């Protein structure tokens, strides 16, 4: 019996499209009016908790762990590896 290997890819693509429309509407922090939600895809970390890795990555960009935790909107761990965060153009 032949199986459809494209089904997981299609479901994953549809999920990302859904999130790309929903995540910006979830960002309600008016204190950083220039910040917009971005989805960042990263390689799945092998020996580290994904959320800790995502915070570490944001800390490298934003300068402090506190700023990284405040910017982090969601950490993707199952269907994909990545996170969404409120970031300014800078």
Secondary structure, 3 states (H helix, E strand, C coil): CCCCCCHHHHHHHHHHHHHHHHHHHHCCCCCCCCCEEEEEECCCCCCCCHHHHHHHHHHHHHCCHHHHHHHEEEEECCCCCEEEEEECCC
